[in-house]
Amino acid sequence: MLGKALQKQEKRPKVKKIKSSGKEGIIAQIDGSYLPMVRIKEGEGDKRKRREVNWEEVRLALAQGKGEAQSHYGVSFGSVDEAGEVWAQSVQDVGCGVNSQIHAVGDGAAWIADQSKKQFGKKGTFLLDFFHASEYLGSVAKEKLEENERKLWLTEQQNLLKNNEFNRVLESIKVHIDDKNTDCPGFEAYRYLKNRKDQLNYKGALEKDLPIGSGLIESGHRSVLQARTKIAGASWLPENAKSMAQLLVLKKNGEWEDYWKLESIKLAA
């Protein structure tokens, strides 16, 4: 009964109508992490001998009104399109309206940027997580510069990025590219940032007092899901993991009491 009720919660229909008036600014983030899942292979005999444990992805989405402390979460174990719909639902639930501007931030995974564009369209902008971009720059500094020069060079490049001078950053990286080794950190960093030039408007975000990092969703994975589901020695049957994740999200969203009241009414009817 619990599993079926939570499946209905997970598959609730998307909000099709946008409110005429909503929150002016909404921060939206999404990311995936992995949980240990148990599956029993088909066959006869001892189930323990047919037991397989694999790490499978769960995607957590959040939305938060600008200037607010409370985030609203959604969770998906399905496709990237399903995760995108859950993300859009979280944005709707937090108070999206026709006037709202959605500020999405995520790491370099292509599916996140794609879903941001698909779900939010012209109402949204997507920003590459600043610290993810900095990791690529740090790899260049670590391989090509002396230890006493690395921090200064990295700080200079970060400041240029924050000022939207990404072409100067690309020129600085070019100096450290090994033409004979396309796997070198310099080549990887150059290609990575060049392919995401439309995701690097850090100056615009900072001027509007919007986050340039995806720390909210990273913290959410730890506090909402992993604190309970990713404990030492634990592994989950897929159906149990889905139910537990939905319960954790309900509780974090402050919907726990309302949900159980509604289920009680349904059972009494």
HELIX and SHEET records of a PDB file:
HELIX    1   1 LEU A    2  GLU A   10  1                                   9    
HELIX    2   2 LYS A   47  ARG A   50  5                                   4    
HELIX    3   3 VAL A   80  GLY A   95  1                                  16    
HELIX    4   4 ALA A  110  PHE A  120  1                                  11    
HELIX    5   5 GLY A  121  LYS A  123  5                                   3    
HELIX    6   6 PHE A  130  LYS A  144  1                                  15    
HELIX    7   7 GLU A  147  LYS A  162  1                                  16    
HELIX    8   8 PHE A  166  LYS A  174  1                                   9    
HELIX    9   9 PRO A  185  LYS A  194  1                                  10    
HELIX   10  10 LYS A  197  GLN A  199  5                                   3    
HELIX   11  11 TYR A  202  GLU A  207  1                                   6    
HELIX   12  12 GLY A  215  GLY A  220  1                                   6    
HELIX   13  13 HIS A  221  GLN A  226  3                                   6    
HELIX   14  14 ALA A  227  THR A  229  1                                   3    
HELIX   15  15 PRO A  238  LYS A  252  1                                  15    
HELIX   16  16 TRP A  256  ALA A  268  1                                  13    
SHEET    1   A 5 HIS A  72  SER A  76  0                                        
SHEET    2   A 5 ARG A  51  GLY A  65 -1                                        
SHEET    3   A 5 GLY A  25  ILE A  40 -1                                        
SHEET    4   A 5 GLN A 101  GLY A 106  1                                        
SHEET    5   A 5 GLY A 124  LEU A 128  1                                        
END                                                                             
